[in-house]
Amino acid sequence: MEERKKRIVVGVTVAAVILLAFLLIFWIYQLIAIGSRNARIEELNAQIEQIEAENELLDKESEEYKNNMLWLEIAARELGMRR
């Protein structure tokens, strides 16, 4: 009977250690995955900011182009080149 109790205790201890090791490995994996995902999010946010800045610049250039085209059209009409 005593031998059986020892086997049960050893079995439970081994199972608990294996479970603990598995959980520890899983936890470390999750920390690495979260860190990797956060780095990717920061990279994408930086790209979004860069694209938004480029978009603003292109909007300003487009507006300037439209204004220049308006003045060219007015000048052309004054010279009788356009109707």
N, CA, C and O atoms as a Maestro MAE file, in Angstrom:
{
 s_m_m2io_version
 :::
 2.0.0
}

f_m_ct {
 s_m_title
 :::
 protein
 m_atom[332] {
  # First column is atom index #
  i_m_mmod_type
  r_m_x_coord
  r_m_y_coord
  r_m_z_coord
  i_m_residue_number
  s_m_chain_name
  s_m_pdb_residue_name
  s_m_pdb_atom_name
  i_m_atomic_number
  :::
  1 25 0.826 -1.194 0.000 1 A "MET " " N  " 7
  2 3 0.000 0.000 0.000 1 A "MET " " CA " 6
  3 2 0.867 1.253 0.000 1 A "MET " " C  " 6
  4 15 0.578 2.209 -0.719 1 A "MET " " O  " 8
  5 25 1.899 1.251 0.782 2 A "GLU " " N  " 7
  6 3 2.807 2.393 0.862 2 A "GLU " " CA " 6
  7 2 3.492 2.633 -0.491 2 A "GLU " " C  " 6
  8 15 3.661 3.776 -0.915 2 A "GLU " " O  " 8
  9 25 3.878 1.558 -1.149 3 A "GLU " " N  " 7
  10 3 4.533 1.653 -2.465 3 A "GLU " " CA " 6
  11 2 3.572 2.267 -3.485 3 A "GLU " " C  " 6
  12 15 3.981 3.058 -4.335 3 A "GLU " " O  " 8
  13 25 2.335 1.909 -3.394 4 A "ARG " " N  " 7
  14 3 1.326 2.441 -4.324 4 A "ARG " " CA " 6
  15 2 1.141 3.950 -4.116 4 A "ARG " " C  " 6
  16 15 1.032 4.692 -5.092 4 A "ARG " " O  " 8
  17 25 1.104 4.404 -2.885 5 A "LYS " " N  " 7
  18 3 0.974 5.825 -2.583 5 A "LYS " " CA " 6
  19 2 2.170 6.608 -3.134 5 A "LYS " " C  " 6
  20 15 2.021 7.703 -3.676 5 A "LYS " " O  " 8
  21 25 3.356 6.018 -2.982 6 A "LYS " " N  " 7
  22 3 4.555 6.679 -3.497 6 A "LYS " " CA " 6
  23 2 4.484 6.816 -5.018 6 A "LYS " " C  " 6
  24 15 4.847 7.856 -5.567 6 A "LYS " " O  " 8
  25 25 4.018 5.773 -5.693 7 A "ARG " " N  " 7
  26 3 3.882 5.829 -7.158 7 A "ARG " " CA " 6
  27 2 2.874 6.900 -7.579 7 A "ARG " " C  " 6
  28 15 3.096 7.631 -8.544 7 A "ARG " " O  " 8
  29 25 1.783 6.979 -6.853 8 A "ILE " " N  " 7
  30 3 0.754 7.983 -7.164 8 A "ILE " " CA " 6
  31 2 1.313 9.388 -6.961 8 A "ILE " " C  " 6
  32 15 1.110 10.269 -7.796 8 A "ILE " " O  " 8
  33 25 2.010 9.591 -5.859 9 A "VAL " " N  " 7
  34 3 2.599 10.896 -5.555 9 A "VAL " " CA " 6
  35 2 3.626 11.255 -6.631 9 A "VAL " " C  " 6
  36 15 3.644 12.386 -7.117 9 A "VAL " " O  " 8
  37 25 4.471 10.310 -7.000 10 A "VAL " " N  " 7
  38 3 5.473 10.551 -8.032 10 A "VAL " " CA " 6
  39 2 4.793 10.843 -9.366 10 A "VAL " " C  " 6
  40 15 5.211 11.755 -10.079 10 A "VAL " " O  " 8
  41 25 3.771 10.100 -9.709 11 A "GLY " " N  " 7
  42 3 3.036 10.312 -10.961 11 A "GLY " " CA " 6
  43 2 2.387 11.687 -11.012 11 A "GLY " " C  " 6
  44 15 2.457 12.387 -12.022 11 A "GLY " " O  " 8
  45 25 1.755 12.062 -9.907 12 A "VAL " " N  " 7
  46 3 1.116 13.379 -9.844 12 A "VAL " " CA " 6
  47 2 2.163 14.475 -9.932 12 A "VAL " " C  " 6
  48 15 1.948 15.489 -10.596 12 A "VAL " " O  " 8
  49 25 3.285 14.281 -9.273 13 A "THR " " N  " 7
  50 3 4.366 15.273 -9.303 13 A "THR " " CA " 6
  51 2 4.927 15.417 -10.713 13 A "THR " " C  " 6
  52 15 5.145 16.533 -11.185 13 A "THR " " O  " 8
  53 25 5.158 14.304 -11.378 14 A "VAL " " N  " 7
  54 3 5.667 14.339 -12.751 14 A "VAL " " CA " 6
  55 2 4.663 15.023 -13.672 14 A "VAL " " C  " 6
  56 15 5.046 15.848 -14.502 14 A "VAL " " O  " 8
  57 25 3.390 14.690 -13.533 15 A "ALA " " N  " 7
  58 3 2.348 15.314 -14.354 15 A "ALA " " CA " 6
  59 2 2.291 16.823 -14.098 15 A "ALA " " C  " 6
  60 15 2.147 17.610 -15.033 15 A "ALA " " O  " 8
  61 25 2.406 17.219 -12.829 16 A "ALA " " N  " 7
  62 3 2.373 18.647 -12.489 16 A "ALA " " CA " 6
  63 2 3.577 19.373 -13.063 16 A "ALA " " C  " 6
  64 15 3.444 20.491 -13.561 16 A "ALA " " O  " 8
  65 25 4.756 18.752 -13.003 17 A "VAL " " N  " 7
  66 3 5.962 19.379 -13.555 17 A "VAL " " CA " 6
  67 2 5.851 19.487 -15.067 17 A "VAL " " C  " 6
  68 15 6.212 20.518 -15.634 17 A "VAL " " O  " 8
  69 25 5.362 18.449 -15.734 18 A "ILE " " N  " 7
  70 3 5.187 18.494 -17.196 18 A "ILE " " CA " 6
  71 2 4.177 19.572 -17.566 18 A "ILE " " C  " 6
  72 15 4.400 20.331 -18.509 18 A "ILE " " O  " 8
  73 25 3.081 19.646 -16.840 19 A "LEU " " N  " 7
  74 3 2.078 20.679 -17.109 19 A "LEU " " CA " 6
  75 2 2.663 22.072 -16.888 19 A "LEU " " C  " 6
  76 15 2.432 22.977 -17.691 19 A "LEU " " O  " 8
  77 25 3.412 22.246 -15.814 20 A "LEU " " N  " 7
  78 3 4.036 23.534 -15.518 20 A "LEU " " CA " 6
  79 2 5.026 23.918 -16.621 20 A "LEU " " C  " 6
  80 15 5.064 25.069 -17.055 20 A "LEU " " O  " 8
  81 25 5.826 22.946 -17.068 21 A "ALA " " N  " 7
  82 3 6.791 23.211 -18.141 21 A "ALA " " CA " 6
  83 2 6.050 23.603 -19.423 21 A "ALA " " C  " 6
  84 15 6.439 24.552 -20.103 21 A "ALA " " O  " 8
  85 25 4.988 22.874 -19.746 22 A "PHE " " N  " 7
  86 3 4.196 23.201 -20.931 22 A "PHE " " CA " 6
  87 2 3.618 24.615 -20.837 22 A "PHE " " C  " 6
  88 15 3.685 25.382 -21.798 22 A "PHE " " O  " 8
  89 25 3.056 24.952 -19.691 23 A "LEU " " N  " 7
  90 3 2.481 26.287 -19.511 23 A "LEU " " CA " 6
  91 2 3.548 27.368 -19.588 23 A "LEU " " C  " 6
  92 15 3.301 28.440 -20.140 23 A "LEU " " O  " 8
  93 25 4.718 27.105 -19.048 24 A "LEU " " N  " 7
  94 3 5.816 28.068 -19.105 24 A "LEU " " CA " 6
  95 2 6.268 28.290 -20.544 24 A "LEU " " C  " 6
  96 15 6.482 29.428 -20.963 24 A "LEU " " O  " 8
  97 25 6.412 27.211 -21.296 25 A "ILE " " N  " 7
  98 3 6.791 27.332 -22.707 25 A "ILE " " CA " 6
  99 2 5.724 28.095 -23.479 25 A "ILE " " C  " 6
  100 15 6.051 28.962 -24.289 25 A "ILE " " O  " 8
  101 25 4.463 27.789 -23.242 26 A "PHE " " N  " 7
  102 3 3.366 28.479 -23.914 26 A "PHE " " CA " 6
  103 2 3.370 29.970 -23.564 26 A "PHE " " C  " 6
  104 15 3.152 30.806 -24.441 26 A "PHE " " O  " 8
  105 25 3.611 30.308 -22.312 27 A "TRP " " N  " 7
  106 3 3.638 31.703 -21.858 27 A "TRP " " CA " 6
  107 2 4.773 32.464 -22.539 27 A "TRP " " C  " 6
  108 15 4.584 33.590 -22.997 27 A "TRP " " O  " 8
  109 25 5.958 31.842 -22.602 28 A "ILE " " N  " 7
  110 3 7.094 32.490 -23.263 28 A "ILE " " CA " 6
  111 2 6.792 32.705 -24.740 28 A "ILE " " C  " 6
  112 15 7.090 33.770 -25.281 28 A "ILE " " O  " 8
  113 25 6.209 31.718 -25.395 29 A "TYR " " N  " 7
  114 3 5.823 31.854 -26.803 29 A "TYR " " CA " 6
  115 2 4.850 33.021 -26.989 29 A "TYR " " C  " 6
  116 15 4.990 33.805 -27.928 29 A "TYR " " O  " 8
  117 25 3.880 33.135 -26.107 30 A "GLN " " N  " 7
  118 3 2.906 34.216 -26.206 30 A "GLN " " CA " 6
  119 2 3.569 35.578 -26.021 30 A "GLN " " C  " 6
  120 15 3.215 36.527 -26.720 30 A "GLN " " O  " 8
  121 25 4.512 35.695 -25.106 31 A "LEU " " N  " 7
  122 3 5.225 36.955 -24.911 31 A "LEU " " CA " 6
  123 2 5.992 37.348 -26.176 31 A "LEU " " C  " 6
  124 15 5.986 38.510 -26.581 31 A "LEU " " O  " 8
  125 25 6.648 36.370 -26.787 32 A "ILE " " N  " 7
  126 3 7.384 36.639 -28.022 32 A "ILE " " CA " 6
  127 2 6.427 37.043 -29.133 32 A "ILE " " C  " 6
  128 15 6.710 37.978 -29.881 32 A "ILE " " O  " 8
  129 25 5.299 36.353 -29.250 33 A "ALA " " N  " 7
  130 3 4.309 36.667 -30.289 33 A "ALA " " CA " 6
  131 2 3.732 38.071 -30.087 33 A "ALA " " C  " 6
  132 15 3.542 38.811 -31.052 33 A "ALA " " O  " 8
  133 25 3.458 38.429 -28.849 34 A "ILE " " N  " 7
  134 3 2.919 39.764 -28.559 34 A "ILE " " CA " 6
  135 2 3.949 40.832 -28.905 34 A "ILE " " C  " 6
  136 15 3.609 41.853 -29.503 34 A "ILE " " O  " 8
  137 25 5.202 40.604 -28.534 35 A "GLY " " N  " 7
  138 3 6.257 41.565 -28.860 35 A "GLY " " CA " 6
  139 2 6.418 41.730 -30.359 35 A "GLY " " C  " 6
  140 15 6.583 42.844 -30.857 35 A "GLY " " O  " 8
  141 25 6.371 40.631 -31.067 36 A "SER " " N  " 7
  142 3 6.489 40.678 -32.527 36 A "SER " " CA " 6
  143 2 5.311 41.426 -33.146 36 A "SER " " C  " 6
  144 15 5.492 42.244 -34.048 36 A "SER " " O  " 8
  145 25 4.121 41.145 -32.662 37 A "ARG " " N  " 7
  146 3 2.925 41.803 -33.193 37 A "ARG " " CA " 6
  147 2 2.950 43.303 -32.886 37 A "ARG " " C  " 6
  148 15 2.564 44.109 -33.733 37 A "ARG " " O  " 8
  149 25 3.398 43.685 -31.688 38 A "ASN " " N  " 7
  150 3 3.485 45.101 -31.340 38 A "ASN " " CA " 6
  151 2 4.492 45.827 -32.225 38 A "ASN " " C  " 6
  152 15 4.264 46.966 -32.632 38 A "ASN " " O  " 8
  153 25 5.606 45.161 -32.520 39 A "ALA " " N  " 7
  154 3 6.600 45.763 -33.413 39 A "ALA " " CA " 6
  155 2 6.005 45.969 -34.798 39 A "ALA " " C  " 6
  156 15 6.237 47.002 -35.426 39 A "ALA " " O  " 8
  157 25 5.245 45.000 -35.276 40 A "ARG " " N  " 7
  158 3 4.604 45.112 -36.594 40 A "ARG " " CA " 6
  159 2 3.571 46.239 -36.590 40 A "ARG " " C  " 6
  160 15 3.460 46.979 -37.567 40 A "ARG " " O  " 8
  161 25 2.825 46.373 -35.511 41 A "ILE " " N  " 7
  162 3 1.834 47.440 -35.403 41 A "ILE " " CA " 6
  163 2 2.518 48.803 -35.446 41 A "ILE " " C  " 6
  164 15 2.043 49.714 -36.125 41 A "ILE " " O  " 8
  165 25 3.629 48.948 -34.726 42 A "GLU " " N  " 7
  166 3 4.371 50.212 -34.736 42 A "GLU " " CA " 6
  167 2 4.903 50.512 -36.135 42 A "GLU " " C  " 6
  168 15 4.876 51.660 -36.579 42 A "GLU " " O  " 8
  169 25 5.384 49.488 -36.825 43 A "GLU " " N  " 7
  170 3 5.894 49.662 -38.181 43 A "GLU " " CA " 6
  171 2 4.775 50.117 -39.123 43 A "GLU " " C  " 6
  172 15 4.970 51.017 -39.940 43 A "GLU " " O  " 8
  173 25 3.614 49.493 -39.002 44 A "LEU " " N  " 7
  174 3 2.482 49.866 -39.857 44 A "LEU " " CA " 6
  175 2 1.977 51.268 -39.525 44 A "LEU " " C  " 6
  176 15 1.592 52.012 -40.426 44 A "LEU " " O  " 8
  177 25 1.973 51.638 -38.245 45 A "ASN " " N  " 7
  178 3 1.556 52.988 -37.876 45 A "ASN " " CA " 6
  179 2 2.513 54.028 -38.451 45 A "ASN " " C  " 6
  180 15 2.081 55.095 -38.887 45 A "ASN " " O  " 8
  181 25 3.804 53.725 -38.454 46 A "ALA " " N  " 7
  182 3 4.783 54.643 -39.048 46 A "ALA " " CA " 6
  183 2 4.537 54.777 -40.550 46 A "ALA " " C  " 6
  184 15 4.631 55.874 -41.100 46 A "ALA " " O  " 8
  185 25 4.226 53.671 -41.208 47 A "GLN " " N  " 7
  186 3 3.928 53.727 -42.640 47 A "GLN " " CA " 6
  187 2 2.658 54.535 -42.902 47 A "GLN " " C  " 6
  188 15 2.593 55.298 -43.866 47 A "GLN " " O  " 8
  189 25 1.660 54.372 -42.054 48 A "ILE " " N  " 7
  190 3 0.417 55.130 -42.209 48 A "ILE " " CA " 6
  191 2 0.695 56.624 -42.074 48 A "ILE " " C  " 6
  192 15 0.192 57.423 -42.863 48 A "ILE " " O  " 8
  193 25 1.490 57.003 -41.081 49 A "GLU " " N  " 7
  194 3 1.827 58.416 -40.892 49 A "GLU " " CA " 6
  195 2 2.578 58.964 -42.101 49 A "GLU " " C  " 6
  196 15 2.323 60.086 -42.537 49 A "GLU " " O  " 8
  197 25 3.502 58.172 -42.641 50 A "GLN " " N  " 7
  198 3 4.255 58.604 -43.815 50 A "GLN " " CA " 6
  199 2 3.332 58.779 -45.017 50 A "GLN " " C  " 6
  200 15 3.451 59.759 -45.751 50 A "GLN " " O  " 8
  201 25 2.427 57.850 -45.220 51 A "ILE " " N  " 7
  202 3 1.499 57.939 -46.350 51 A "ILE " " CA " 6
  203 2 0.554 59.118 -46.180 51 A "ILE " " C  " 6
  204 15 0.238 59.803 -47.153 51 A "ILE " " O  " 8
  205 25 0.097 59.363 -44.955 52 A "GLU " " N  " 7
  206 3 -0.780 60.511 -44.717 52 A "GLU " " CA " 6
  207 2 -0.042 61.823 -45.004 52 A "GLU " " C  " 6
  208 15 -0.621 62.753 -45.566 52 A "GLU " " O  " 8
  209 25 1.233 61.894 -44.619 53 A "ALA " " N  " 7
  210 3 2.023 63.097 -44.898 53 A "ALA " " CA " 6
  211 2 2.198 63.287 -46.401 53 A "ALA " " C  " 6
  212 15 2.079 64.401 -46.911 53 A "ALA " " O  " 8
  213 25 2.483 62.194 -47.106 54 A "GLU " " N  " 7
  214 3 2.613 62.276 -48.566 54 A "GLU " " CA " 6
  215 2 1.290 62.682 -49.203 54 A "GLU " " C  " 6
  216 15 1.271 63.446 -50.167 54 A "GLU " " O  " 8
  217 25 0.190 62.174 -48.669 55 A "ASN " " N  " 7
  218 3 -1.139 62.507 -49.188 55 A "ASN " " CA " 6
  219 2 -1.432 63.995 -49.015 55 A "ASN " " C  " 6
  220 15 -1.971 64.634 -49.919 55 A "ASN " " O  " 8
  221 25 -1.076 64.547 -47.853 56 A "GLU " " N  " 7
  222 3 -1.272 65.980 -47.622 56 A "GLU " " CA " 6
  223 2 -0.446 66.804 -48.604 56 A "GLU " " C  " 6
  224 15 -0.928 67.797 -49.149 56 A "GLU " " O  " 8
  225 25 0.794 66.390 -48.825 57 A "LEU " " N  " 7
  226 3 1.659 67.082 -49.768 57 A "LEU " " CA " 6
  227 2 1.075 67.034 -51.176 57 A "LEU " " C  " 6
  228 15 1.070 68.038 -51.889 57 A "LEU " " O  " 8
  229 25 0.584 65.860 -51.571 58 A "LEU " " N  " 7
  230 3 -0.009 65.731 -52.902 58 A "LEU " " CA " 6
  231 2 -1.285 66.562 -53.028 58 A "LEU " " C  " 6
  232 15 -1.560 67.123 -54.089 58 A "LEU " " O  " 8
  233 25 -2.061 66.642 -51.950 59 A "ASP " " N  " 7
  234 3 -3.260 67.487 -51.976 59 A "ASP " " CA " 6
  235 2 -2.886 68.947 -52.180 59 A "ASP " " C  " 6
  236 15 -3.532 69.657 -52.951 59 A "ASP " " O  " 8
  237 25 -1.835 69.399 -51.484 60 A "LYS " " N  " 7
  238 3 -1.387 70.789 -51.642 60 A "LYS " " CA " 6
  239 2 -0.885 71.029 -53.059 60 A "LYS " " C  " 6
  240 15 -1.199 72.049 -53.671 60 A "LYS " " O  " 8
  241 25 -0.101 70.081 -53.580 61 A "GLU " " N  " 7
  242 3 0.409 70.237 -54.942 61 A "GLU " " CA " 6
  243 2 -0.734 70.225 -55.951 61 A "GLU " " C  " 6
  244 15 -0.704 70.972 -56.929 61 A "GLU " " O  " 8
  245 25 -1.719 69.403 -55.727 62 A "SER " " N  " 7
  246 3 -2.880 69.340 -56.619 62 A "SER " " CA " 6
  247 2 -3.633 70.656 -56.604 62 A "SER " " C  " 6
  248 15 -4.053 71.156 -57.647 62 A "SER " " O  " 8
  249 25 -3.800 71.212 -55.416 63 A "GLU " " N  " 7
  250 3 -4.508 72.491 -55.294 63 A "GLU " " CA " 6
  251 2 -3.727 73.601 -56.007 63 A "GLU " " C  " 6
  252 15 -4.310 74.438 -56.697 63 A "GLU " " O  " 8
  253 25 -2.396 73.597 -55.830 64 A "GLU " " N  " 7
  254 3 -1.575 74.588 -56.525 64 A "GLU " " CA " 6
  255 2 -1.687 74.408 -58.037 64 A "GLU " " C  " 6
  256 15 -1.778 75.387 -58.778 64 A "GLU " " O  " 8
  257 25 -1.679 73.178 -58.483 65 A "TYR " " N  " 7
  258 3 -1.798 72.895 -59.914 65 A "TYR " " CA " 6
  259 2 -3.132 73.405 -60.445 65 A "TYR " " C  " 6
  260 15 -3.190 74.022 -61.509 65 A "TYR " " O  " 8
  261 25 -4.200 73.145 -59.702 66 A "LYS " " N  " 7
  262 3 -5.519 73.615 -60.137 66 A "LYS " " CA " 6
  263 2 -5.553 75.139 -60.204 66 A "LYS " " C  " 6
  264 15 -6.102 75.714 -61.143 66 A "LYS " " O  " 8
  265 25 -4.956 75.793 -59.191 67 A "ASN " " N  " 7
  266 3 -4.928 77.256 -59.187 67 A "ASN " " CA " 6
  267 2 -4.116 77.781 -60.369 67 A "ASN " " C  " 6
  268 15 -4.520 78.750 -61.013 67 A "ASN " " O  " 8
  269 25 -2.981 77.157 -60.660 68 A "ASN " " N  " 7
  270 3 -2.166 77.577 -61.800 68 A "ASN " " CA " 6
  271 2 -2.916 77.368 -63.109 68 A "ASN " " C  " 6
  272 15 -2.846 78.211 -64.004 68 A "ASN " " O  " 8
  273 25 -3.619 76.276 -63.227 69 A "MET " " N  " 7
  274 3 -4.380 76.009 -64.452 69 A "MET " " CA " 6
  275 2 -5.487 77.050 -64.622 69 A "MET " " C  " 6
  276 15 -5.787 77.457 -65.744 69 A "MET " " O  " 8
  277 25 -6.093 77.479 -63.518 70 A "LEU " " N  " 7
  278 3 -7.136 78.496 -63.585 70 A "LEU " " CA " 6
  279 2 -6.555 79.801 -64.113 70 A "LEU " " C  " 6
  280 15 -7.151 80.440 -64.981 70 A "LEU " " O  " 8
  281 25 -5.381 80.206 -63.589 71 A "TRP " " N  " 7
  282 3 -4.759 81.434 -64.061 71 A "TRP " " CA " 6
  283 2 -4.334 81.316 -65.522 71 A "TRP " " C  " 6
  284 15 -4.441 82.283 -66.276 71 A "TRP " " O  " 8
  285 25 -3.859 80.156 -65.923 72 A "LEU " " N  " 7
  286 3 -3.494 79.959 -67.323 72 A "LEU " " CA " 6
  287 2 -4.717 80.049 -68.226 72 A "LEU " " C  " 6
  288 15 -4.658 80.621 -69.314 72 A "LEU " " O  " 8
  289 25 -5.812 79.485 -67.769 73 A "GLU " " N  " 7
  290 3 -7.045 79.550 -68.555 73 A "GLU " " CA " 6
  291 2 -7.543 80.986 -68.664 73 A "GLU " " C  " 6
  292 15 -7.995 81.406 -69.729 73 A "GLU " " O  " 8
  293 25 -7.467 81.738 -67.578 74 A "ILE " " N  " 7
  294 3 -7.885 83.148 -67.608 74 A "ILE " " CA " 6
  295 2 -7.005 83.930 -68.581 74 A "ILE " " C  " 6
  296 15 -7.508 84.718 -69.381 74 A "ILE " " O  " 8
  297 25 -5.690 83.711 -68.510 75 A "ALA " " N  " 7
  298 3 -4.773 84.394 -69.416 75 A "ALA " " CA " 6
  299 2 -5.040 84.004 -70.875 75 A "ALA " " C  " 6
  300 15 -4.997 84.854 -71.764 75 A "ALA " " O  " 8
  301 25 -5.312 82.736 -71.111 76 A "ALA " " N  " 7
  302 3 -5.602 82.278 -72.469 76 A "ALA " " CA " 6
  303 2 -6.880 82.908 -72.991 76 A "ALA " " C  " 6
  304 15 -6.944 83.281 -74.163 76 A "ALA " " O  " 8
  305 25 -7.879 83.034 -72.168 77 A "ARG " " N  " 7
  306 3 -9.137 83.665 -72.595 77 A "ARG " " CA " 6
  307 2 -8.917 85.146 -72.908 77 A "ARG " " C  " 6
  308 15 -9.480 85.679 -73.865 77 A "ARG " " O  " 8
  309 25 -8.092 85.801 -72.093 78 A "GLU " " N  " 7
  310 3 -7.814 87.221 -72.338 78 A "GLU " " CA " 6
  311 2 -7.076 87.407 -73.666 78 A "GLU " " C  " 6
  312 15 -7.248 88.416 -74.350 78 A "GLU " " O  " 8
  313 25 -6.265 86.431 -74.010 79 A "LEU " " N  " 7
  314 3 -5.536 86.513 -75.283 79 A "LEU " " CA " 6
  315 2 -6.350 85.974 -76.448 79 A "LEU " " C  " 6
  316 15 -5.876 85.969 -77.584 79 A "LEU " " O  " 8
  317 25 -7.562 85.524 -76.179 80 A "GLY " " N  " 7
  318 3 -8.438 85.028 -77.231 80 A "GLY " " CA " 6
  319 2 -8.072 83.628 -77.697 80 A "GLY " " C  " 6
  320 15 -8.469 83.219 -78.788 80 A "GLY " " O  " 8
  321 25 -7.345 82.910 -76.913 81 A "MET " " N  " 7
  322 3 -6.935 81.566 -77.316 81 A "MET " " CA " 6
  323 2 -7.979 80.514 -76.973 81 A "MET " " C  " 6
  324 15 -7.997 79.433 -77.561 81 A "MET " " O  " 8
  325 25 -8.835 80.831 -76.036 82 A "ARG " " N  " 7
  326 3 -9.868 79.871 -75.635 82 A "ARG " " CA " 6
  327 2 -11.208 80.559 -75.618 82 A "ARG " " C  " 6
  328 15 -11.313 81.769 -75.414 82 A "ARG " " O  " 8
  329 25 -12.205 79.778 -75.832 83 A "ARG " " N  " 7
  330 3 -13.549 80.353 -75.781 83 A "ARG " " CA " 6
  331 2 -14.296 79.876 -74.572 83 A "ARG " " C  " 6
  332 15 -15.447 80.259 -74.366 83 A "ARG " " O  " 8
  :::
 }
 m_bond[331] {
  # First column is bond index #
  i_m_from
  i_m_to
  i_m_order
  :::
  1 1 2 1
  2 2 3 1
  3 3 4 2
  4 3 5 1
  5 5 6 1
  6 6 7 1
  7 7 8 2
  8 7 9 1
  9 9 10 1
  10 10 11 1
  11 11 12 2
  12 11 13 1
  13 13 14 1
  14 14 15 1
  15 15 16 2
  16 15 17 1
  17 17 18 1
  18 18 19 1
  19 19 20 2
  20 19 21 1
  21 21 22 1
  22 22 23 1
  23 23 24 2
  24 23 25 1
  25 25 26 1
  26 26 27 1
  27 27 28 2
  28 27 29 1
  29 29 30 1
  30 30 31 1
  31 31 32 2
  32 31 33 1
  33 33 34 1
  34 34 35 1
  35 35 36 2
  36 35 37 1
  37 37 38 1
  38 38 39 1
  39 39 40 2
  40 39 41 1
  41 41 42 1
  42 42 43 1
  43 43 44 2
  44 43 45 1
  45 45 46 1
  46 46 47 1
  47 47 48 2
  48 47 49 1
  49 49 50 1
  50 50 51 1
  51 51 52 2
  52 51 53 1
  53 53 54 1
  54 54 55 1
  55 55 56 2
  56 55 57 1
  57 57 58 1
  58 58 59 1
  59 59 60 2
  60 59 61 1
  61 61 62 1
  62 62 63 1
  63 63 64 2
  64 63 65 1
  65 65 66 1
  66 66 67 1
  67 67 68 2
  68 67 69 1
  69 69 70 1
  70 70 71 1
  71 71 72 2
  72 71 73 1
  73 73 74 1
  74 74 75 1
  75 75 76 2
  76 75 77 1
  77 77 78 1
  78 78 79 1
  79 79 80 2
  80 79 81 1
  81 81 82 1
  82 82 83 1
  83 83 84 2
  84 83 85 1
  85 85 86 1
  86 86 87 1
  87 87 88 2
  88 87 89 1
  89 89 90 1
  90 90 91 1
  91 91 92 2
  92 91 93 1
  93 93 94 1
  94 94 95 1
  95 95 96 2
  96 95 97 1
  97 97 98 1
  98 98 99 1
  99 99 100 2
  100 99 101 1
  101 101 102 1
  102 102 103 1
  103 103 104 2
  104 103 105 1
  105 105 106 1
  106 106 107 1
  107 107 108 2
  108 107 109 1
  109 109 110 1
  110 110 111 1
  111 111 112 2
  112 111 113 1
  113 113 114 1
  114 114 115 1
  115 115 116 2
  116 115 117 1
  117 117 118 1
  118 118 119 1
  119 119 120 2
  120 119 121 1
  121 121 122 1
  122 122 123 1
  123 123 124 2
  124 123 125 1
  125 125 126 1
  126 126 127 1
  127 127 128 2
  128 127 129 1
  129 129 130 1
  130 130 131 1
  131 131 132 2
  132 131 133 1
  133 133 134 1
  134 134 135 1
  135 135 136 2
  136 135 137 1
  137 137 138 1
  138 138 139 1
  139 139 140 2
  140 139 141 1
  141 141 142 1
  142 142 143 1
  143 143 144 2
  144 143 145 1
  145 145 146 1
  146 146 147 1
  147 147 148 2
  148 147 149 1
  149 149 150 1
  150 150 151 1
  151 151 152 2
  152 151 153 1
  153 153 154 1
  154 154 155 1
  155 155 156 2
  156 155 157 1
  157 157 158 1
  158 158 159 1
  159 159 160 2
  160 159 161 1
  161 161 162 1
  162 162 163 1
  163 163 164 2
  164 163 165 1
  165 165 166 1
  166 166 167 1
  167 167 168 2
  168 167 169 1
  169 169 170 1
  170 170 171 1
  171 171 172 2
  172 171 173 1
  173 173 174 1
  174 174 175 1
  175 175 176 2
  176 175 177 1
  177 177 178 1
  178 178 179 1
  179 179 180 2
  180 179 181 1
  181 181 182 1
  182 182 183 1
  183 183 184 2
  184 183 185 1
  185 185 186 1
  186 186 187 1
  187 187 188 2
  188 187 189 1
  189 189 190 1
  190 190 191 1
  191 191 192 2
  192 191 193 1
  193 193 194 1
  194 194 195 1
  195 195 196 2
  196 195 197 1
  197 197 198 1
  198 198 199 1
  199 199 200 2
  200 199 201 1
  201 201 202 1
  202 202 203 1
  203 203 204 2
  204 203 205 1
  205 205 206 1
  206 206 207 1
  207 207 208 2
  208 207 209 1
  209 209 210 1
  210 210 211 1
  211 211 212 2
  212 211 213 1
  213 213 214 1
  214 214 215 1
  215 215 216 2
  216 215 217 1
  217 217 218 1
  218 218 219 1
  219 219 220 2
  220 219 221 1
  221 221 222 1
  222 222 223 1
  223 223 224 2
  224 223 225 1
  225 225 226 1
  226 226 227 1
  227 227 228 2
  228 227 229 1
  229 229 230 1
  230 230 231 1
  231 231 232 2
  232 231 233 1
  233 233 234 1
  234 234 235 1
  235 235 236 2
  236 235 237 1
  237 237 238 1
  238 238 239 1
  239 239 240 2
  240 239 241 1
  241 241 242 1
  242 242 243 1
  243 243 244 2
  244 243 245 1
  245 245 246 1
  246 246 247 1
  247 247 248 2
  248 247 249 1
  249 249 250 1
  250 250 251 1
  251 251 252 2
  252 251 253 1
  253 253 254 1
  254 254 255 1
  255 255 256 2
  256 255 257 1
  257 257 258 1
  258 258 259 1
  259 259 260 2
  260 259 261 1
  261 261 262 1
  262 262 263 1
  263 263 264 2
  264 263 265 1
  265 265 266 1
  266 266 267 1
  267 267 268 2
  268 267 269 1
  269 269 270 1
  270 270 271 1
  271 271 272 2
  272 271 273 1
  273 273 274 1
  274 274 275 1
  275 275 276 2
  276 275 277 1
  277 277 278 1
  278 278 279 1
  279 279 280 2
  280 279 281 1
  281 281 282 1
  282 282 283 1
  283 283 284 2
  284 283 285 1
  285 285 286 1
  286 286 287 1
  287 287 288 2
  288 287 289 1
  289 289 290 1
  290 290 291 1
  291 291 292 2
  292 291 293 1
  293 293 294 1
  294 294 295 1
  295 295 296 2
  296 295 297 1
  297 297 298 1
  298 298 299 1
  299 299 300 2
  300 299 301 1
  301 301 302 1
  302 302 303 1
  303 303 304 2
  304 303 305 1
  305 305 306 1
  306 306 307 1
  307 307 308 2
  308 307 309 1
  309 309 310 1
  310 310 311 1
  311 311 312 2
  312 311 313 1
  313 313 314 1
  314 314 315 1
  315 315 316 2
  316 315 317 1
  317 317 318 1
  318 318 319 1
  319 319 320 2
  320 319 321 1
  321 321 322 1
  322 322 323 1
  323 323 324 2
  324 323 325 1
  325 325 326 1
  326 326 327 1
  327 327 328 2
  328 327 329 1
  329 329 330 1
  330 330 331 1
  331 331 332 2
  :::
 }
}
